[in-house]
Amino acid sequence: MFSTLDLDIRPGSGVGSFELGSSMWSVISMLRAMQHLFPQVEVKFDPDNASTTPVILHLRPHFDLLFSPYHQRLHTICLRKLRDPHPPLNLRYKESVICTGEEPLIKVQISRTFGPTYPGDELKYPGVWFSFDDDTINEGLKGNSSHTITGDRSKEVKRIIVTQKGAQDGDHDPLGEVTLCPIMYGDISRAVIKIHNGVLLHFYGPSGPSVSSLHVRLGETTAQALNLDLGVPSRVHYKEDERMAIHSPKPQSDEENQSTDYFWNYFSHGIDFLISGQTHIVRKIILHSNVPGSPLFQRYKRCPWELEGKPEDDEDDSPPRMRFTDKFEAISHFLSPRDPPPSMVHDRTEYEDTITLPSATSRLYGYDGVILEVNEASQVVAVMLF
């Protein structure tokens, strides 16, 4: 016996609990708490370009959720197999029930509920359209058709696609980024890495993607300041693994090795801070790319970081930058024109018997003030500043 999915359709906004503009991290976190409704979730992505291509979550049998390639925001919701009873669907629009799953949803019902619209192969309204074929989500994202619907008033709706309003316009990239909406307020829009200095965080707000900023400085910003500006961390983790200390150029005493340093993990921002247990000042900053297929996928929200280079002169207000979407080879040359430094192999699943991945290992490359963690597809999955 399956529980009925009772969903309201909000054109331009969302369907049920799914809100357009939500981060993939928050949507998957929500799905983990709703396994009784969505027991099967399939993540579809391009393993060779997971940092720069869209991701689709397939929730059997009804949902395809498409996320934008850069910020991993919910871009398009596609409802399919409307009459599949596993589980049954009840769909509402405002006060009207438009589909119960027992009877087919037909063209004339849509016209009565939503009113007239322009001719085409689909019934399109601002923020929602209704398709009469069973093609995949990508087919539904194609541009407007000039053909007129043929057939009678009882033509059955096979798919319902919900997007932001204006997404059907011809000049809108159907696989691009979402436009700013309230659910994004307070999230990081850009994280500009300043080597040997820290990171400048920009946040979404009602006035745009950089309405406010926060400069976290290595060796200066205190835990108290982080608490005031970013709030209480998701988790506090005391540093116990000192194996990397053997690679430090500075000799460390036994007293120094018995570290009381601790991590503040901000999973919802995709950032970790290592804080001195003695001075309570930020010592290291780790920014995560949330690359699908990597061992840390979905532990952190994607942090859209940019590595800032040296300005050409004092008046240069737009110094060169490399982004998480760039391949490791380009970023390595940006940091050092010489050949990449020797790397260390890192297997995050070594002590996790329940995790199996096609490519679980990554490599660590150290530069002056920066360590890059790189997967087998040359994608930088994390950046550490020290």
C-alpha positions as semicolon CSV with decimal commas, in nm:
position;residue;x (nm);y (nm);z (nm)
1;M;0,000;0,000;0,000
2;F;0,151;0,331;-0,110
3;S;0,083;0,669;0,050
4;T;-0,080;0,915;-0,186
5;L;0,135;1,210;-0,294
6;D;-0,087;1,514;-0,246
7;L;0,088;1,797;-0,429
8;D;0,003;2,155;-0,513
9;I;0,137;2,303;-0,837
10;R;0,268;2,660;-0,808
11;P;0,357;2,794;-1,155
12;G;0,693;2,968;-1,151
13;S;0,754;2,860;-0,792
14;G;0,742;2,485;-0,730
15;V;0,553;2,162;-0,670
16;G;0,470;2,030;-0,324
17;S;0,779;2,051;-0,101
18;F;1,007;2,129;-0,395
19;E;1,079;2,498;-0,440
20;L;1,253;2,634;-0,750
21;G;1,586;2,794;-0,661
22;S;1,654;2,552;-0,374
23;S;2,006;2,413;-0,355
24;M;2,065;2,050;-0,445
25;W;2,221;2,003;-0,101
26;S;1,901;2,111;0,077
27;V;1,674;1,911;-0,158
28;I;1,866;1,585;-0,107
29;S;1,881;1,651;0,268
30;M;1,502;1,686;0,262
31;L;1,465;1,364;0,061
32;R;1,662;1,173;0,322
33;A;1,389;1,260;0,570
34;M;1,116;1,156;0,323
35;Q;1,231;0,805;0,230
36;H;0,882;0,669;0,297
37;L;0,757;0,881;0,004
38;F;1,067;0,867;-0,218
39;P;1,246;0,537;-0,148
40;Q;1,438;0,540;-0,479
41;V;1,647;0,840;-0,581
42;E;1,881;0,825;-0,879
43;V;2,146;1,094;-0,939
44;K;2,231;1,146;-1,306
45;F;2,539;1,349;-1,405
46;D;2,834;1,362;-1,642
47;P;3,127;1,213;-1,445
48;D;3,386;1,384;-1,664
49;N;3,237;1,732;-1,623
50;A;3,036;1,713;-1,302
51;S;3,142;2,065;-1,198
52;T;3,008;2,233;-1,511
53;T;2,704;2,034;-1,626
54;P;2,348;2,003;-1,489
55;V;2,247;1,728;-1,248
56;I;1,914;1,541;-1,260
57;L;1,754;1,372;-0,961
58;H;1,509;1,104;-1,072
59;L;1,254;1,016;-0,802
60;R;1,076;0,710;-0,925
61;P;0,831;0,709;-1,083
62;H;0,701;1,065;-1,098
63;F;0,973;1,329;-1,057
64;D;1,269;1,456;-1,255
65;L;1,443;1,746;-1,077
66;L;1,696;1,935;-1,289
67;F;1,963;2,142;-1,112
68;S;2,168;2,420;-1,270
69;P;2,534;2,345;-1,352
70;Y;2,710;2,624;-1,163
71;H;2,520;2,692;-0,841
72;Q;2,336;2,356;-0,826
73;R;1,994;2,524;-0,789
74;L;1,662;2,357;-0,869
75;H;1,590;2,486;-1,219
76;T;1,309;2,266;-1,355
77;I;1,059;2,020;-1,208
78;C;0,909;1,756;-1,437
79;L;0,615;1,536;-1,332
80;R;0,576;1,216;-1,532
81;K;0,368;0,899;-1,528
82;L;0,076;1,083;-1,373
83;R;-0,139;0,767;-1,358
84;D;0,124;0,537;-1,206
85;P;-0,022;0,415;-0,873
86;H;0,316;0,353;-0,706
87;P;0,248;0,594;-0,540
88;P;-0,074;0,757;-0,663
89;L;-0,077;1,132;-0,734
90;N;-0,325;1,400;-0,634
91;L;-0,246;1,731;-0,805
92;R;-0,401;2,064;-0,709
93;Y;-0,384;2,413;-0,853
94;K;-0,508;2,676;-0,607
95;E;-0,848;2,538;-0,495
96;S;-0,898;2,302;-0,789
97;V;-0,805;1,933;-0,805
98;I;-0,672;1,878;-1,156
99;C;-0,557;1,518;-1,132
100;T;-0,626;1,223;-0,900
101;G;-0,443;0,952;-1,093
102;E;-0,761;0,752;-1,138
103;E;-0,869;0,933;-1,453
104;P;-0,643;1,075;-1,726
105;L;-0,567;1,446;-1,715
106;I;-0,687;1,577;-2,051
107;K;-0,647;1,893;-2,255
108;V;-0,991;2,034;-2,191
109;Q;-0,942;2,016;-1,812
110;I;-0,625;2,222;-1,840
111;S;-0,796;2,481;-2,056
112;R;-1,085;2,510;-1,811
113;T;-0,850;2,553;-1,514
114;F;-0,575;2,770;-1,660
115;G;-0,758;2,946;-1,944
116;P;-0,654;3,008;-2,304
117;T;-0,293;3,011;-2,418
118;Y;-0,086;3,037;-2,734
119;P;-0,097;2,756;-2,994
120;G;0,178;2,496;-2,996
121;D;0,259;2,131;-2,939
122;E;0,221;2,190;-2,564
123;L;-0,010;2,397;-2,349
124;K;0,223;2,665;-2,212
125;Y;0,151;2,916;-1,938
126;P;0,389;3,140;-1,743
127;G;0,585;2,909;-1,514
128;V;0,417;2,580;-1,616
129;W;0,343;2,381;-1,928
130;F;0,168;2,058;-2,012
131;S;0,305;1,808;-2,263
132;F;0,125;1,529;-2,445
133;D;0,427;1,304;-2,505
134;D;0,646;1,086;-2,283
135;D;0,987;1,220;-2,384
136;T;1,256;1,297;-2,132
137;I;1,295;1,620;-1,939
138;N;1,544;1,756;-2,192
139;E;1,286;1,730;-2,469
140;G;1,045;1,935;-2,263
141;L;1,309;2,206;-2,229
142;K;1,327;2,276;-2,601
143;G;1,209;2,606;-2,738
144;N;0,855;2,693;-2,838
145;S;0,713;2,506;-3,134
146;S;0,524;2,671;-3,416
147;H;0,300;2,369;-3,477
148;T;-0,060;2,361;-3,365
149;I;-0,198;2,094;-3,136
150;T;-0,387;1,836;-3,331
151;G;-0,641;1,590;-3,197
152;D;-0,948;1,625;-2,980
153;R;-1,018;1,785;-2,646
154;S;-0,954;1,456;-2,466
155;K;-0,583;1,441;-2,551
156;E;-0,405;1,308;-2,241
157;V;-0,139;1,510;-2,056
158;K;0,171;1,295;-2,003
159;R;0,408;1,545;-1,841
160;I;0,386;1,865;-1,638
161;I;0,692;2,094;-1,636
162;V;0,730;2,374;-1,379
163;T;0,994;2,644;-1,430
164;Q;1,054;2,998;-1,321
165;K;0,835;3,245;-1,505
166;G;1,003;3,363;-1,821
167;A;1,196;3,038;-1,860
168;Q;1,012;2,960;-2,184
169;D;1,138;3,275;-2,354
170;G;1,347;3,212;-2,661
171;D;1,655;3,393;-2,521
172;H;1,653;3,200;-2,193
173;D;1,904;2,918;-2,152
174;P;1,696;2,614;-2,050
175;L;2,004;2,455;-1,891
176;G;2,143;2,773;-1,736
177;E;2,118;2,927;-1,391
178;V;1,801;3,022;-1,206
179;T;1,713;3,385;-1,149
180;L;1,738;3,531;-0,801
181;C;1,450;3,432;-0,572
182;P;1,386;3,463;-0,195
183;I;1,482;3,104;-0,111
184;M;1,840;3,194;-0,212
185;Y;1,872;3,488;0,030
186;G;2,154;3,440;0,278
187;D;2,339;3,180;0,070
188;I;2,689;3,241;-0,064
189;S;2,690;3,371;-0,423
190;R;3,070;3,395;-0,456
191;A;3,370;3,308;-0,239
192;V;3,680;3,496;-0,352
193;I;3,997;3,326;-0,224
194;K;4,284;3,561;-0,143
195;I;4,596;3,350;-0,094
196;H;4,782;3,412;0,235
197;N;4,494;3,636;0,338
198;G;4,161;3,453;0,358
199;V;3,832;3,449;0,172
200;L;3,580;3,720;0,083
201;L;3,226;3,581;0,097
202;H;2,943;3,744;-0,100
203;F;2,580;3,662;-0,018
204;Y;2,250;3,669;-0,203
205;G;1,995;3,923;-0,088
206;P;1,691;4,117;-0,214
207;S;1,915;4,370;-0,391
208;G;2,124;4,113;-0,579
209;P;2,392;3,846;-0,548
210;S;2,645;4,067;-0,366
211;V;2,422;4,261;-0,131
212;S;2,662;4,196;0,159
213;S;3,006;4,049;0,208
214;L;3,217;3,901;0,484
215;H;3,599;3,892;0,486
216;V;3,736;3,599;0,687
217;R;4,109;3,654;0,741
218;L;4,365;3,388;0,828
219;G;4,535;3,461;1,159
220;E;4,293;3,745;1,241
221;T;3,925;3,644;1,237
222;T;3,811;3,497;1,568
223;A;3,565;3,220;1,639
224;Q;3,343;3,475;1,810
225;A;3,334;3,686;1,492
226;L;3,241;3,381;1,284
227;N;2,963;3,300;1,526
228;L;2,824;3,652;1,494
229;D;2,850;3,670;1,113
230;L;2,775;3,312;1,002
231;G;2,584;3,181;1,301
232;V;2,638;2,865;1,500
233;P;2,827;2,601;1,297
234;S;2,652;2,282;1,189
235;R;2,910;2,079;1,377
236;V;3,217;2,132;1,596
237;H;3,484;1,869;1,537
238;Y;3,805;1,851;1,740
239;K;4,111;1,778;1,532
240;E;4,251;1,434;1,604
241;D;4,428;1,340;1,281
242;E;4,783;1,477;1,289
243;R;4,926;1,258;1,011
244;M;4,978;1,555;0,776
245;A;5,207;1,718;1,033
246;I;5,492;1,495;0,914
247;H;5,499;1,695;0,589
248;S;5,531;2,031;0,767
249;P;5,865;2,208;0,698
250;K;5,866;2,332;1,058
251;P;5,962;2,084;1,332
252;Q;5,688;2,042;1,592
253;S;5,729;1,959;1,956
254;D;5,527;1,691;2,132
255;E;5,328;1,968;2,301
256;E;5,238;2,121;1,964
257;N;5,141;1,780;1,827
258;Q;4,890;1,737;2,108
259;S;4,664;1,985;1,932
260;T;4,348;2,126;2,081
261;D;4,252;2,287;1,749
262;Y;3,897;2,235;1,632
263;F;3,697;2,255;1,309
264;W;3,381;2,454;1,265
265;N;3,185;2,284;0,986
266;Y;2,933;2,499;0,797
267;F;2,777;2,230;0,577
268;S;2,509;2,466;0,447
269;H;2,778;2,705;0,316
270;G;3,028;2,441;0,199
271;I;3,307;2,571;0,423
272;D;3,518;2,442;0,714
273;F;3,729;2,658;0,944
274;L;4,017;2,520;1,150
275;I;4,042;2,729;1,465
276;S;4,332;2,744;1,709
277;G;4,249;2,583;2,040
278;Q;4,473;2,836;2,215
279;T;4,396;3,170;2,047
280;H;4,055;3,079;1,894
281;I;4,162;3,245;1,568
282;V;4,108;3,098;1,220
283;R;4,415;2,901;1,105
284;K;4,288;2,726;0,790
285;I;3,988;2,751;0,558
286;I;3,854;2,464;0,344
287;L;3,605;2,527;0,061
288;H;3,413;2,237;-0,098
289;S;3,294;2,206;-0,460
290;N;3,031;1,932;-0,394
291;V;3,122;1,741;-0,710
292;P;2,882;1,451;-0,783
293;G;3,056;1,115;-0,759
294;S;3,319;1,233;-0,510
295;P;3,329;1,085;-0,156
296;L;3,216;1,412;0,006
297;F;2,926;1,469;-0,235
298;Q;2,624;1,605;-0,045
299;R;2,804;1,639;0,285
300;Y;2,856;2,004;0,195
301;K;2,664;2,249;-0,020
302;R;2,863;2,373;-0,319
303;C;3,072;2,678;-0,233
304;P;3,126;2,875;-0,560
305;W;3,490;2,966;-0,498
306;E;3,727;3,172;-0,711
307;L;4,106;3,184;-0,674
308;E;4,225;3,541;-0,708
309;G;4,566;3,612;-0,862
310;K;4,795;3,908;-0,810
311;P;4,672;4,238;-0,959
312;E;4,889;4,394;-1,227
313;D;4,915;4,722;-1,035
314;D;4,758;4,911;-0,747
315;E;4,476;5,039;-0,970
316;D;4,380;4,693;-1,102
317;D;4,035;4,627;-0,954
318;S;3,975;4,310;-1,156
319;P;4,271;4,076;-1,097
320;P;4,279;3,741;-1,282
321;R;4,083;3,454;-1,126
322;M;4,033;3,082;-1,168
323;R;3,711;2,911;-1,064
324;F;3,604;2,568;-0,941
325;T;3,467;2,503;-1,290
326;D;3,821;2,516;-1,434
327;K;4,023;2,198;-1,472
328;F;4,313;2,127;-1,239
329;E;4,577;2,172;-1,511
330;A;4,467;2,531;-1,574
331;I;4,446;2,614;-1,202
332;S;4,787;2,456;-1,137
333;H;4,948;2,668;-1,411
334;F;4,773;2,973;-1,266
335;L;4,925;2,905;-0,923
336;S;5,267;2,803;-1,054
337;P;5,385;2,813;-1,418
338;R;5,611;2,516;-1,351
339;D;5,502;2,154;-1,364
340;P;5,253;2,048;-1,094
341;P;5,414;1,961;-0,761
342;P;5,435;1,598;-0,645
343;S;5,099;1,470;-0,526
344;M;4,979;1,248;-0,242
345;V;4,704;0,990;-0,289
346;H;4,405;1,035;-0,060
347;D;4,128;0,776;-0,018
348;R;3,838;0,915;0,186
349;T;3,660;0,578;0,180
350;E;3,954;0,390;0,333
351;Y;3,780;0,363;0,670
352;E;3,422;0,365;0,536
353;D;3,317;0,008;0,460
354;T;2,966;0,116;0,354
355;I;3,084;0,353;0,077
356;T;3,174;0,219;-0,267
357;L;3,252;0,457;-0,552
358;P;3,395;0,403;-0,901
359;S;3,671;0,657;-0,825
360;A;3,712;0,698;-0,451
361;T;4,068;0,828;-0,453
362;S;4,182;1,184;-0,502
363;R;4,520;1,356;-0,508
364;L;4,651;1,638;-0,291
365;Y;4,870;1,904;-0,452
366;G;5,046;2,158;-0,233
367;Y;5,130;2,516;-0,338
368;D;5,237;2,825;-0,152
369;G;4,946;2,884;0,086
370;V;4,706;2,650;-0,096
371;I;4,633;2,277;-0,115
372;L;4,411;2,141;-0,394
373;E;4,223;1,812;-0,371
374;V;4,171;1,677;-0,723
375;N;3,969;1,381;-0,848
376;E;4,051;1,147;-1,138
377;A;3,859;1,369;-1,382
378;S;4,089;1,668;-1,302
379;Q;3,815;1,846;-1,109
380;V;3,914;2,032;-0,792
381;V;3,680;1,901;-0,522
382;A;3,821;2,109;-0,235
383;V;4,062;2,398;-0,167
384;M;4,248;2,448;0,162
385;L;4,400;2,784;0,258
386;F;4,664;2,803;0,527
